[in-house]
Structure formats: structure tokens, C-alpha cells
Amino acid sequence: MTTTSIPQGNSTAAKRYDAIIIGAGHNGLVCANYLARSGLKVLVLERRKVLGGAAVTEEIAPGFRASIFSYLMSLLHPRIIRDFELAKHGLQVLPCSDMVSPVSNDDYIVFSDDMAKTQASFAKFSQKDAAIYPEFDRYLQEAAQIVRKLLWETPVDPARRDWRGFRDSAALLWRHRKIGRKMYRVADMLSMSAYDFLREWFEDDRVMAVLAYYASIGTFAGPKTPGSAYVIMHHIMGEHEGAGGWGFIKGGMGAITQALASYGRTIGVDHVTEAEIAEVRLTGDRATAVTTKAGDTYSARIIVSNASAKTLYLDMIGEAHLPAEVLREIRGYRSFSTAFKMNIACERPPQYRILDKVRADGALGNFSYPTYMHIAPDIDYLERAYDDAKYGWYSSRPFLTPVVPTIVDDSLAPPGKHVVNLFGGHAPYTLKGGDWATEKDKFKKTVFDTIEEYAPGFSNDVIEAQLLVAPDIERIVALPQGHIFHGELSTDQLFFQRPVSGYADYRTPFRGLYICGSSMHPGGGVSGIPGHNAAREILRDVKAKRA
């Protein structure tokens, strides 16, 4: 067991804590900080040697460091950045170029916050799509604004028939009474496929693919899968202030969690690494302690899990202790992942065929290189990548998001060298008629073959390439089946049904036991909102008990 903020010689297990947080991912650290800021004594226990969960920076080759899992900051909320003074604790956001998507070996689309720039890029393929894009953007942003307000809500239980259930449901409806007919927009996105939703607006498959791409990120779905339209919105819901909300993080994504931990230390949060939890101990219907696999026991009146809900319920508590309905639903909670990540140390970033044209067109603005790319030239490409996975195999031509943080951050690689973070899909957790032990190298070649269709010779510049498929992600950061969102973002796994009905309010069937991670509303991404909301509910319970 390694302690990260407790002086040597102190007995952590002998200390008295008000709250114990299981898992030092970003939501666990956010929750810990809010609890400690309210006067509770908090201990965070982390199974790995490093704090951060899926927001970590680690070495992939001598002198090369990479954001191993999450790779761009887009959802971390300004409220959390302000509340914990993260800039004072080392958080520095660096700019990222507009997204560039090759549609062939000699043409591309630019997707930019600059409306006119995006319209001009769309116009190369459809004047109609360019003309209607501002109206579509307003429509989408209005829908996203509705959901942004709901992010901070504690899901109600509509099945409750007592006064509290009625009060909470009525209060929720009253707070959002001005939404009116705009709620139908959200309902459409929750039920429609990305393709059907976009087809109501656009005519060109290449233009649609720019937006439909987001529906496939981290999900076992294609753009023609019902409900996939909502995932587009999930990825654009970040709220950014000034230059502080979108881009690369200086030093990689681990700098976010290190800043959160640094702030926590200033208010008395203790962090312990190499402390994997074996059991959450129950006394009757109350959680009272946790025991690590090394045999250490820590007691507190509040236990908060940042681990996946499936891991908490099925492994740390155990099926024998669960109510039958909770057991049935958590067993059925879908977390089958097809996402993969490759972290590459290289001599130079991919030299795309379109690079000279992009530069000559002035499409990169102040950038010399497109730091943020999507490789998926049309809707059918995205759907075929999903089709391969749907029938149990990895994509013969996966969609890819290559990003190159070292264009703006020289702290991650030796002088003149680069790191490429490459996220993509689909590579199923299990293969039908195959095994990752024998197929992983073949899939790595498939990934490089795909990128070389657009950037010939890139493999020759590679020094080291770390490929992580879903079983690797599961093994390293304990995400069941490697799902980056702790579970699918589908209608039946959102809001008051995430992760199980009746217990979507960050509480569990056991008194004193809460969940603060991405298994809870509003789901995955490095936002910190589940951690914030869970802390709010915990403090409400503490206040009610004291009253």
C-alpha cells in the first residue's frame, strides 16, 4: 500500500474518517473535495499506483508521455474548475485546431466554432447543407441547453407514491417549466438514429458524417442505430468560458486529476494508492467499512464508490446481499464496449495527403498542423465499421480520431518528437470465433493500414505504439468490459434509470453507501458532474441527520 498525502509513520487505518471514497478517478476526487470543503474528514482509496482513473498521463516509451485513456478536455465544467481553483494547482488548457475530416485523398471538411468557416467547408459538397447549418446549430444548441440544465439535477423516482416522491417530481417539473415544446427535441434525439435525425436537415452523406461521427464515439452503436442521435448531444454539452474549456491539457489529462488531488490536500483530503477494495462491509442494511485486498480495513459512516456500479454491486457487495430487482437490473446493465485507444510515440505526426491543401487554403488558422482529426469519410463508412462489430469482429476499416498534443505541448516528448493519441471503433470486448491474444497484432496492423490510406508511410515514423482494446481498459482501470462511459448512453440507461431504477439518486439500497461515478446521471466523460451531484446528496443526508 502506498500513501500519497499521509506522512510516513502515520497509521491510515487507525485514523477516523467521516467519508471514504473508493477510486481516485476525477469524479471520486471531485466528490471528495466537495465533502472535505464542507468539513468532513475524507479518505480516497485508489487501486492503482497513480491517482486519476482514466484521466492519467503515463510514459509509453522513454521520454514520451501520453494521456493513456481520455485525451481531450471538452466537458470539465467551469464551475468545478473555479470551485477548486484548478488553474492555481497546475491546470493549463492549450489550444486545439479546428477538426479536420478527410473525405478523400484530395479533399476535406473543416468543422469549426466559426460558423462561416464551417458553412464554407460544407458548401464544397452541398450549398443546401451550408445554408441550413446555422438553423440546425441553433436547434441543436437549444436542445443541448435543456440537457445542460438537467445535468445538475438529481434524478427523481417517478414510481414513488409517497409525499417525497411527489414533491421532488413536482419541483423538477416546476424548475424546468419554461422548456415547453422544446422538450420534444430531446425526445426525438433519445429515440431517433443519428442518421434519421441528421437526414431531416442535410442531404450530403459526407456532411452528415461530420456530425454522426460523435454518435459512435465510445458506444456500441452505428449512426443508423435508434437512439444514437442523443450521443451526438452528449459530446457537445461542454460549457466553456473564455479559452479555458476546450483543448489539450498541458502535461496531459493526468494534470486534471493531479490538480484536483492537489486542491484536496490543501483542505485535508487523504489519498492512498495501491489500495484495491475487496469488500464493502455491511452491518444490517448499512455500509460501515471497506476492506482492501491487502487486508486493511477502513471504517466510516459514509462510503462513496467511484467504481462502476456493476463492480460495486456485484463484486464489492455481492449478489447475495442485493434486492432481487436491483440484482436483475444491474446484471442487465449494458457495458459491452467496442472502443479502443492507441498511444503512439513517433518521429513526426501523420503526414496526410491533404496536408498541403489544408495549409494552402488557410484552413488551420494559426496552426501549422491539424491537431484534431476525424477519419470517417461518410455515413456508410461509420455504419460498416459498426456492422463488423455487430457480428462479433473488429472493424476492417475502423473510424479513427488522431490527435497530436505535442504540436502545442512540448512537455510530452523529447525535442522534435511527437505523441499521437488515437481513439477509435469498433473492436468488441469479445470476438466471435477469435481471441484478442492472437488477434491484437492483426488489429494493430488494420489500424495502421487505415491511417496510411490518408497518411502514407506513417508506420515508418512510429517508435512505439501502445494498443488498448476493451479487455485492456477493463484490466487497467477496472471498467467492466472496458466501457469508457461506465455503461451505454441509451434511453433505458439514462436519468432515473441509470444505473438501476429506484436508485438513480446517487444512493443505493444500503444506508451510508453512495455512488459518484459515471455509472450515474449524467454519464461518462471528464465532466466532474456526477461527483458534484453525489456530494450534494450526501451533504443533504448529513444535514438531515443532524437536524
C-alpha positions in Angstrom: 0.0 0.0 0.0 1.3 3.4 -0.9 0.2 6.7 0.6 0.3 9.8 -1.4 -0.5 12.5 1.1 -0.2 11.0 4.6 3.2 11.4 6.3 5.2 8.2 6.7 4.7 6.6 10.1 1.0 7.5 10.4 -1.4 4.6 10.5 -4.1 5.5 8.0 -6.3 2.6 9.0 -6.3 3.8 12.6 -7.5 7.3 11.6 -11.1 8.2 11.9 -12.8 9.4 8.7 -16.3 10.7 8.0 -16.2 9.5 4.4 -14.3 7.0 2.3 -14.2 7.4 -1.5 -13.5 4.2 -3.5 -11.5 5.2 -6.6 -9.4 8.3 -7.4 -10.8 9.0 -10.8 -11.8 12.5 -11.5 -15.4 12.1 -10.1 -14.1 10.5 -6.9 -11.7 13.4 -6.4 -14.4 15.9 -7.2 -16.8 14.3 -4.7 -14.0 14.1 -2.0 -13.2 17.8 -2.4 -16.7 18.9 -2.0 -17.2 16.8 1.1 -14.0 17.9 2.6 -14.8 21.6 1.8 -18.0 21.1 3.9 -16.0 20.0 6.9 -15.9 16.2 6.5 -12.7 14.2 7.0 -12.2 12.3 3.8 -10.1 9.4 2.6 -9.7 8.4 -1.0 -8.6 4.8 -1.8 -7.2 4.0 -5.2 -6.3 0.6 -6.6 -3.5 1.7 -8.9 -0.2 3.3 -8.2 -1.3 6.6 -9.7 -4.3 8.8 -8.9 -6.6 9.7 -11.8 -8.5 6.7 -13.1 -9.0 7.2 -16.8 -7.6 10.7 -16.7 -3.9 10.0 -16.3 -0.6 10.8 -18.0 1.9 8.0 -18.2 5.1 7.1 -20.0 4.7 4.9 -23.1 8.3 5.0 -24.3 11.5 6.5 -22.8 10.9 10.3 -22.8 7.3 10.0 -24.2 4.3 10.6 -22.0 0.7 10.3 -23.2 -2.9 10.7 -22.0 -3.5 7.0 -21.8 -7.3 6.9 -21.8 -9.2 10.2 -22.0 -7.3 12.5 -24.3 -9.0 15.9 -24.8 -10.7 18.3 -22.4 -14.2 19.2 -23.5 -16.7 18.5 -20.7 -14.9 19.5 -17.5 -17.3 22.1 -16.1 -16.2 25.7 -15.4 -17.9 25.6 -12.0 -15.6 22.7 -10.9 -12.6 24.5 -12.3 -13.5 27.6 -10.3 -14.6 25.8 -7.1 -11.3 24.0 -6.8 -9.0 26.8 -8.2 -7.6 24.3 -10.6 -5.5 26.9 -12.5 -3.6 27.6 -9.3 -3.0 23.9 -8.9 -1.4 23.5 -12.4 -4.3 23.2 -14.8 -3.4 24.8 -18.1 -5.6 24.4 -21.2 -3.8 24.6 -24.5 -5.5 25.4 -27.9 -6.6 22.7 -30.3 -7.1 23.2 -34.0 -10.5 23.0 -35.7 -11.5 19.5 -36.5 -10.4 18.4 -40.0 -12.0 15.3 -41.6 -10.6 13.9 -44.9 -13.4 12.9 -47.3 -11.0 11.6 -49.9 -7.3 11.8 -50.6 -7.6 15.3 -52.0 -10.4 17.0 -50.1 -11.6 17.6 -46.6 -14.2 19.2 -44.4 -13.4 21.6 -41.6 -15.7 21.7 -38.6 -15.2 24.9 -36.6 -16.7 27.1 -33.9 -16.5 29.7 -36.6 -19.9 29.4 -38.3 -18.9 30.9 -41.6 -15.8 28.7 -41.8 -17.9 25.5 -41.3 -20.5 26.7 -43.8 -17.8 27.4 -46.4 -16.5 23.9 -45.9 -19.9 22.3 -46.2 -20.7 24.4 -49.3 -18.0 22.5 -51.2 -20.3 19.5 -51.1 -23.8 20.9 -50.7 -24.9 24.5 -50.9 -28.2 23.5 -49.2 -26.4 22.0 -46.3 -24.2 25.1 -45.9 -27.3 27.3 -45.9 -29.3 25.3 -43.3 -26.4 24.7 -41.0 -26.9 27.9 -38.8 -30.5 26.9 -38.2 -29.5 23.4 -37.3 -26.8 24.6 -35.0 -29.4 26.8 -33.2 -31.8 23.9 -32.9 -29.1 21.6 -31.5 -27.8 24.1 -29.1 -31.3 24.9 -27.8 -31.8 21.1 -27.2 -28.3 20.9 -25.6 -29.2 23.8 -23.3 -32.2 21.9 -22.0 -30.0 18.9 -21.2 -27.2 21.1 -19.7 -29.7 22.2 -17.0 -30.8 18.6 -16.4 -27.1 17.6 -15.8 -27.1 19.1 -12.4 -30.4 17.5 -11.3 -30.7 14.5 -9.1 -32.9 12.1 -10.9 -36.4 11.6 -9.4 -38.0 8.3 -8.9 -41.4 8.5 -10.8 -42.6 5.3 -9.3 -42.6 6.6 -5.7 -46.1 7.2 -4.3 -45.2 9.0 -1.1 -45.1 12.7 -0.4 -41.3 13.0 -1.0 -41.7 11.4 -4.4 -44.5 13.8 -5.4 -42.6 16.8 -4.0 -39.4 16.0 -5.8 -41.1 15.3 -9.2 -43.2 18.4 -8.9 -40.2 20.5 -8.1 -38.3 19.2 -11.0 -41.2 20.0 -13.4 -41.6 23.4 -12.0 -37.9 24.3 -12.3 -38.0 23.4 -16.0 -41.5 24.6 -16.8 -40.2 27.1 -19.4 -38.8 24.3 -21.6 -42.3 23.7 -23.1 -42.3 22.2 -26.6 -38.6 22.2 -26.9 -38.6 19.0 -24.8 -39.8 17.2 -27.9 -36.4 17.9 -29.4 -34.7 15.9 -26.7 -37.3 13.2 -27.0 -36.5 12.9 -30.7 -32.8 12.6 -30.1 -33.3 9.9 -27.4 -35.3 7.8 -29.8 -34.0 8.6 -33.3 -30.9 7.3 -35.0 -28.2 9.9 -35.8 -28.7 9.3 -39.5 -32.5 9.8 -39.4 -32.1 12.9 -37.2 -29.5 14.4 -39.5 -31.3 13.5 -42.7 -34.1 15.8 -41.7 -31.6 18.6 -42.1 -28.8 17.6 -44.5 -28.5 15.9 -47.9 -24.8 15.0 -48.3 -23.5 11.9 -46.5 -20.1 13.5 -46.1 -21.5 16.5 -44.3 -23.7 14.2 -42.1 -20.7 12.0 -41.2 -19.0 15.0 -39.6 -21.8 15.2 -37.0 -22.8 11.5 -36.9 -19.2 10.6 -36.0 -19.9 11.7 -32.4 -22.8 9.2 -32.2 -20.3 6.3 -32.5 -17.7 7.5 -30.0 -17.5 5.1 -27.1 -20.7 3.4 -27.9 -21.6 0.0 -29.3 -23.8 1.6 -32.0 -23.7 2.9 -35.5 -25.2 6.1 -37.0 -28.3 4.2 -38.0 -28.9 2.7 -34.6 -32.1 4.0 -32.9 -31.2 6.4 -30.0 -27.8 7.2 -31.3 -28.8 10.8 -32.0 -28.6 11.6 -28.3 -24.9 10.6 -28.1 -24.1 13.5 -30.5 -25.6 15.9 -28.0 -23.7 14.2 -25.1 -20.4 15.0 -26.8 -21.2 18.7 -27.4 -22.7 19.5 -24.0 -19.5 21.0 -22.5 -19.8 24.6 -21.3 -16.7 26.6 -21.9 -15.7 30.1 -20.6 -13.1 32.1 -22.4 -10.2 29.9 -23.5 -10.5 27.6 -20.5 -12.8 24.8 -21.5 -11.8 23.0 -24.7 -8.4 21.7 -25.9 -5.3 19.9 -24.7 -4.1 19.9 -21.1 -0.5 20.9 -20.5 1.1 17.7 -19.3 -1.7 15.5 -20.5 -5.1 14.7 -19.0 -3.4 13.5 -15.8 -2.8 17.2 -15.0 -6.6 17.5 -14.3 -6.7 14.8 -11.7 -3.4 15.9 -10.2 -4.8 19.4 -9.8 -7.9 18.0 -8.2 -5.8 16.0 -5.8 -3.5 19.0 -5.1 -6.5 21.1 -4.1 -7.8 18.3 -2.0 -4.6 18.1 0.0 -5.0 21.8 1.0 -8.3 21.0 2.7 -7.2 17.8 4.4 -8.2 15.0 1.9 -6.0 11.9 2.3 -5.2 9.8 -0.7 -3.9 6.2 -0.6 -2.8 4.3 -3.7 -2.4 0.6 -4.2 -5.4 0.0 -2.1 -7.8 -2.2 -4.1 -11.1 -2.8 -2.5 -12.2 -6.4 -1.9 -15.4 -5.8 0.0 -17.8 -3.2 1.2 -18.8 -4.3 4.6 -22.4 -4.2 5.7 -24.0 -4.2 9.1 -27.6 -5.0 8.5 -28.7 -2.5 5.8 -25.8 -0.1 6.4 -22.4 0.2 4.9 -19.9 0.6 7.6 -16.4 -0.2 6.2 -14.3 -1.3 3.3 -11.6 -3.9 3.2 -8.7 -3.9 0.7 -7.3 -7.0 -1.0 -4.2 -6.5 1.2 -6.4 -7.0 4.3 -6.6 -3.4 5.5 -10.0 -2.2 6.9 -11.2 1.4 6.9 -14.3 2.4 8.7 -16.5 5.5 8.1 -20.2 6.4 8.3 -20.2 7.3 4.6 -18.9 5.1 1.9 -18.8 6.5 -1.7 -18.0 4.4 -4.7 -16.4 5.9 -7.8 -16.1 2.4 -9.2 -18.5 1.2 -11.8 -21.9 0.4 -10.3 -21.6 -3.2 -11.7 -18.3 -3.6 -9.8 -19.7 -2.2 -6.6 -22.9 -4.2 -6.6 -21.7 -7.5 -8.0 -18.1 -7.7 -6.7 -17.7 -5.4 -3.6 -21.1 -6.1 -2.1 -22.1 -9.4 -3.7 -25.2 -10.8 -5.2 -26.4 -12.4 -2.0 -26.9 -9.0 -0.4 -28.8 -7.3 -3.2 -32.6 -6.9 -3.5 -33.9 -9.1 -6.3 -34.9 -6.2 -8.6 -31.6 -4.4 -8.2 -29.7 -7.7 -9.0 -31.8 -8.3 -12.1 -31.3 -4.7 -13.4 -27.5 -4.5 -12.6 -26.9 -7.8 -14.3 -28.6 -6.4 -17.4 -26.9 -3.0 -17.3 -25.2 -2.9 -20.7 -21.5 -2.1 -20.7 -20.2 -4.1 -23.7 -17.5 -1.9 -25.2 -16.1 -1.7 -28.7 -13.9 1.3 -28.2 -10.1 1.2 -28.5 -7.2 3.5 -27.9 -3.7 3.7 -29.3 -1.0 5.9 -27.9 1.9 6.4 -30.3 5.4 7.7 -29.8 6.7 8.9 -33.2 9.4 10.8 -35.1 6.7 13.0 -36.7 3.0 13.1 -36.8 1.0 11.6 -39.7 1.7 13.4 -43.0 -1.7 13.4 -44.5 -2.2 13.6 -48.3 -4.5 16.6 -47.8 -2.0 18.5 -45.5 -0.5 20.7 -48.2 -4.0 21.6 -49.5 -5.3 22.4 -45.9 -2.3 24.7 -45.3 -2.6 26.4 -48.7 -6.3 27.0 -48.1 -5.5 28.7 -44.8 -7.9 26.3 -43.1 -5.7 25.8 -40.0 -5.6 29.5 -39.0 -2.6 29.9 -36.6 -1.9 26.2 -36.6 0.8 24.6 -38.7 -0.8 21.2 -38.4 -4.3 19.8 -37.8 -4.1 18.7 -34.2 -7.6 17.2 -34.2 -8.8 14.8 -37.0 -11.7 12.5 -37.7 -11.2 9.7 -40.2 -14.6 8.6 -41.4 -15.4 10.0 -44.8 -19.1 9.3 -45.0 -22.1 7.7 -43.2 -21.7 4.3 -44.8 -18.1 4.1 -43.6 -19.3 4.6 -40.0 -22.1 2.1 -40.4 -19.9 -0.6 -41.9 -17.4 -0.1 -39.0 -20.3 -0.9 -36.7 -21.6 -3.8 -38.8 -18.3 -5.6 -38.4 -18.6 -5.3 -34.6 -22.3 -6.1 -34.6 -21.5 -9.5 -35.9 -18.7 -10.1 -33.5 -15.5 -8.9 -35.2 -13.3 -5.8 -35.3 -13.8 -3.3 -38.0 -11.9 -3.9 -41.2 -11.8 -0.1 -41.6 -12.3 1.5 -38.1 -13.2 5.1 -37.7 -10.3 7.0 -36.1 -9.7 10.2 -34.1 -6.0 11.0 -34.3 -4.9 14.0 -32.1 -1.4 15.4 -31.7 -1.0 17.3 -28.4 2.8 17.7 -28.9 2.1 20.3 -31.6 1.2 22.7 -28.7 2.7 20.8 -25.7 6.4 20.2 -25.8 6.4 18.6 -22.3 5.2 15.2 -23.5 8.0 14.2 -25.9 11.7 14.8 -26.5 12.6 17.8 -28.7 11.4 17.3 -32.2 9.5 14.1 -31.5 5.7 13.7 -31.1 2.9 11.8 -29.4 -0.3 10.8 -31.2 -3.4 9.8 -29.3 -5.6 7.7 -31.5 -9.1 6.8 -30.4 -11.5 4.7 -32.5 -14.0 2.0 -33.0 -15.0 -0.7 -33.3 -13.1 -3.5 -31.5 -15.5 -5.7 -29.5 -14.7 -6.7 -25.9 -15.1 -10.4 -27.1 -14.5 -11.7 -30.6 -16.8 -14.3 -32.1 -14.6 -17.2 -33.2 -11.4 -15.4 -32.2 -9.4 -14.2 -29.3 -7.6 -10.9 -28.6 -4.5 -12.9 -27.6 -3.9 -13.8 -31.2 -5.8 -11.0 -33.0 -4.4 -7.9 -31.3 -1.4 -7.6 -33.5 -3.5 -8.1 -36.6 -5.9 -5.4 -35.5 -3.0 -3.0 -34.8 -1.9 -3.6 -38.5 -5.5 -2.9 -39.6 -5.4 0.4 -37.7 -2.2 1.5 -39.3 -3.4 0.3 -42.7 -6.4 2.6 -42.2 -4.5 5.7 -41.2 -2.0 5.1 -44.0 -4.7 5.4 -46.6 -4.7 9.0 -45.6 -1.1 9.4 -44.4 1.2 7.1 -46.4 4.3 5.9 -44.6 3.2 6.9 -41.1 4.2 3.4 -39.7 7.8 4.2 -40.6 7.8 7.1 -38.2 6.5 5.1 -35.3 8.8 4.5 -32.3 6.3 2.7 -30.0 2.6 2.1 -30.2 0.5 1.1 -27.2 -2.8 -0.5 -28.3 -5.5 -0.8 -25.7 -8.6 -2.8 -26.6 -11.6 -3.2 -24.3 -10.2 -6.1 -22.2 -7.0 -4.0 -21.6 -9.0 -1.0 -20.5 -11.0 -3.2 -18.1 -7.8 -4.7 -16.7 -6.0 -1.4 -16.1 -8.7 0.9 -14.9 -11.4 -1.7 -13.8 -14.1 -0.5 -16.2 -16.4 -3.6 -16.7 -16.0 -4.7 -20.4 -13.8 -1.6 -21.0 -16.8 0.8 -21.4 -15.4 4.4 -21.2 -18.8 5.7 -20.0 -19.4 3.0 -17.4 -22.3 1.9 -19.5 -24.2 2.7 -22.7 -25.9 6.1 -23.0 -29.2 4.7 -24.2 -32.7 5.8 -23.2 -33.2 2.9 -20.8 -29.9 3.7 -19.1 -30.3 7.4 -18.6 -31.6 9.8 -15.9 -33.9 7.9 -13.5 -32.9 4.5 -14.9 -29.1 5.0 -14.6 -27.8 2.5 -13.4 -31.0 0.9 -11.9 -34.5 2.2 -11.3 -35.2 3.3 -7.8 -31.6 4.1 -7.1 -30.6 6.8 -9.6 -30.3 9.5 -7.0 -26.6 8.6 -6.1 -27.9 6.5 -3.2 -28.1 2.7 -3.0 -30.3 0.2 -1.2 -27.8 0.4 1.7 -27.7 3.3 4.2 -24.5 5.3 4.1 -23.5 3.9 0.7 -23.4 6.2 -2.4 -22.2 6.1 -6.0 -20.4 9.2 -7.5 -19.0 7.9 -10.8 -20.1 7.8 -14.5 -22.5 4.9 -13.9 -24.8 7.6 -12.5 -26.5 10.6 -14.2 -25.4 12.3 -16.4 -23.0 9.6 -17.5 -19.4 9.5 -18.8 -16.9 12.0 -19.9 -14.5 14.0 -17.8 -17.1 16.5 -16.5 -17.0 16.0 -12.8 -20.8 16.5 -12.6 -21.6 13.0 -11.2 -19.1 13.7 -8.4 -20.6 17.1 -7.7 -24.2 15.8 -7.6 -23.3 12.9 -5.4 -21.6 15.1 -2.9 -24.6 17.4 -2.8 -26.9 14.5 -2.0 -24.6 13.1 0.7 -24.4 16.5 2.4 -28.2 16.8 2.3 -28.4 13.5 4.1 -25.8 14.6 6.6 -27.7 17.8 7.3 -31.0 16.0 7.6 -29.5 13.6 10.1 -28.1 16.4 12.2 -31.4 18.3 12.2 
